């Protein structure tokens, strides 16, 4: 389960990320509303839940909610708010939040709400992504085309998951480093190129019409070539 934490207090953001990771979740943090919108729009199917503070710079939490719901992005959202008034909670729920938690809160309560949210979402959870004749099993990490199948390594899987979540998008090397390697020190564009090469070879093996295209000085995107 991948979680996006949107919190401008860096210490709290780091604490929330660690809390999520201690429970086996894969968590990423951004520190303002515009970064949250950009991140979600870049790969709307990538995140399974968002923990969203209301009082954040650039775009506040309500504006973030309205923007993602206007795009019909239905990722579950838990609001964090320092305001305990009814009006603030109603405003957040009306804007599209699934739940809310008032600061300060106990970690156990947040985790319980995350579990409840996960249970509510599980019947409609997406277990595969598709583009052209290609299919990615999100549970088994298996990439398929017709009767051919290949199992992906973790980083190969994360790259394909990002690309298949929005096949028309162009993803930069920096974005891949940030989301796949979580900004690990020492990782650079060469690492990305190596894994893109691995994936291209696997796509060739599968004999799919899907190709990974390089957009010079911008990044990578998916294309589809009809097979004869």
C-alpha positions in Angstrom: 0.0 0.0 0.0 1.5 3.3 -1.1 0.7 6.4 1.0 1.3 10.1 0.2 1.8 12.3 3.2 1.1 16.0 2.7 2.4 18.0 5.6 4.4 21.2 5.8 5.8 20.6 9.3 8.9 18.5 8.2 9.4 16.8 11.6 5.7 15.7 11.6 5.9 14.6 8.0 9.0 12.5 8.7 7.3 11.0 11.7 4.2 10.1 9.7 6.3 8.5 6.9 8.2 6.5 9.5 5.0 5.4 11.2 3.6 4.2 7.9 6.8 2.4 6.9 6.9 0.7 10.3 3.5 -0.8 9.4 4.8 -2.1 6.1 3.4 0.7 3.9 5.4 2.5 1.3 5.2 6.2 2.2 6.3 9.5 0.5 6.0 13.0 1.8 5.5 16.4 0.1 5.4 19.7 1.9 2.9 21.9 0.1 -0.4 21.7 -1.7 0.9 22.4 -5.2 3.5 19.6 -4.9 0.6 17.3 -3.7 -1.5 18.0 -6.7 1.4 17.6 -9.1 2.4 14.3 -7.5 -1.1 12.9 -7.6 -1.7 14.1 -11.2 1.6 12.5 -12.3 0.4 9.1 -11.3 -3.2 9.0 -9.9 -3.3 5.2 -9.7 0.0 5.0 -7.8 -1.2 6.0 -4.4 -3.6 3.9 -2.3 -4.3 6.7 0.2 -3.4 10.3 1.1 -2.9 11.8 4.5 -3.6 15.5 4.0 -3.0 18.4 6.3 -5.4 21.3 5.8 -3.1 24.2 6.7 -0.4 23.9 4.0 1.3 26.5 1.8 0.6 27.3 -1.9 -2.7 25.4 -2.0 -4.5 24.5 1.2 -5.9 21.1 1.8 -9.4 22.0 0.7 -8.1 23.3 -2.6 -6.0 20.1 -3.1 -9.1 18.0 -2.4 -11.3 20.0 -4.9 -8.6 19.7 -7.6 -8.2 16.0 -7.4 -11.9 15.3 -7.1 -12.6 17.5 -10.2 -10.3 15.2 -12.1 -12.3 12.2 -10.8 -9.3 10.9 -8.9 -10.9 8.8 -6.1 -7.9 8.0 -4.0 -8.9 7.8 -0.3 -8.0 10.9 1.7 -7.7 11.4 5.5 -7.6 15.0 6.5 -5.4 16.2 9.4 -6.5 19.4 10.9 -5.6 21.5 13.9 -9.1 23.0 13.8 -11.5 21.0 15.9 -14.6 23.1 15.0 -17.5 21.4 13.2 -17.4 23.8 10.2 -13.8 22.8 9.3 -14.6 19.1 9.4 -17.8 19.5 7.4 -15.9 21.6 4.8 -13.3 18.9 4.4 -15.8 16.1 4.1 -17.9 18.1 1.6 -14.8 18.7 -0.5 -14.2 15.0 -0.9 -12.3 13.7 2.1 -13.1 10.2 3.4 -12.2 10.8 7.0 -10.6 13.3 9.3 -8.4 13.4 12.4 -7.9 16.4 14.7 -4.3 17.4 15.8 -2.8 16.4 18.2 -3.7 12.7 17.6 -2.5 9.3 18.8 -0.6 7.2 16.2 -2.8 4.2 17.0 -5.9 6.1 16.0 -4.4 7.2 12.7 -3.4 3.6 11.9 -6.8 2.3 12.9 -8.4 4.8 10.5 -6.0 3.8 7.7 -6.9 0.1 8.2 -10.6 1.0 8.1 -10.1 3.0 5.0 -8.3 0.1 3.4 -11.1 -2.3 4.2 -13.7 0.0 2.7 -11.6 0.3 -0.5 -10.6 -3.4 -0.9 -13.7 -4.5 -2.8 -12.8 -2.1 -5.6 -9.1 -2.3 -5.4 -7.3 -2.3 -8.7 -5.2 -5.5 -9.1 -3.9 -4.9 -12.6 -3.0 -2.1 -15.1 -3.4 -2.4 -18.9 -2.1 -0.6 -22.0 -2.4 -1.9 -25.5 -1.8 -5.6 -25.4 0.2 -5.4 -22.1 -1.0 -6.2 -18.6 0.8 -5.7 -15.2 -0.4 -7.8 -12.3 0.0 -5.5 -9.3 -0.1 -8.4 -6.8 2.2 -10.9 -8.5 4.6 -8.4 -10.2 3.9 -10.2 -13.5 4.0 -8.4 -16.8 2.1 -10.2 -19.6 1.3 -10.1 -23.3 -0.9 -12.8 -24.6 0.5 -16.2 -23.5 3.9 -14.8 -22.6 4.7 -13.7 -19.0 7.7 -12.3 -17.1 8.2 -11.6 -13.4 9.6 -8.2 -12.7 12.0 -7.2 -10.0 10.8 -4.6 -7.4 12.3 -1.5 -9.1 11.3 -2.7 -12.6 7.8 -3.2 -11.2 7.6 0.3 -9.7 8.8 1.9 -12.9 6.2 0.0 -15.0 3.5 0.7 -12.4 4.2 4.4 -12.7 4.2 4.4 -16.5 1.1 2.2 -16.9 -0.8 4.3 -14.3 -0.8 7.1 -16.9 0.6 5.9 -20.3 0.3 9.3 -21.9 2.5 11.0 -19.3 6.2 11.7 -19.6 8.2 10.8 -16.5 11.5 12.4 -15.9 14.6 10.6 -14.5 14.4 12.8 -11.4 10.8 11.8 -10.8 11.7 8.1 -11.2 14.6 8.5 -8.7 12.3 10.2 -6.3 9.5 7.7 -6.5 11.2 4.4 -7.2 14.5 4.9 -5.2 12.9 7.4 -2.7 15.7 9.9 -3.4 18.4 7.5 -2.2 21.8 9.2 -2.1 24.1 8.0 -4.8 21.4 7.1 -7.3 21.5 9.0 -10.5 20.3 8.9 -14.1 22.6 6.0 -15.0 20.6 3.8 -12.6 17.4 4.7 -14.3 18.8 4.0 -17.7 20.0 0.5 -16.6 16.5 -0.4 -15.4 14.8 1.1 -18.5 17.1 -1.1 -20.5 16.1 -4.2 -18.5 12.4 -3.4 -19.1 12.9 -2.8 -22.8 14.5 -6.3 -23.1 11.5 -7.8 -21.3 9.1 -6.0 -23.5 10.9 -7.4 -26.5 10.7 -10.9 -25.0 7.0 -10.5 -24.5 6.6 -9.4 -28.2 4.3 -6.6 -27.1 3.5 -3.6 -29.2 4.2 -1.4 -26.1 7.5 0.4 -26.2 9.3 2.7 -23.8 10.1 5.9 -25.7 12.8 8.4 -24.7 11.8 12.0 -24.9 15.2 13.8 -25.2 16.0 15.9 -22.2 12.6 15.3 -20.7 12.1 11.7 -19.7 10.3 8.5 -20.7 6.8 7.7 -22.0 4.9 4.7 -23.3 4.0 4.2 -27.0 2.3 1.5 -28.9 3.2 0.0 -32.2 0.7 -2.2 -34.0 2.1 -5.7 -34.5 1.9 -7.3 -38.0 
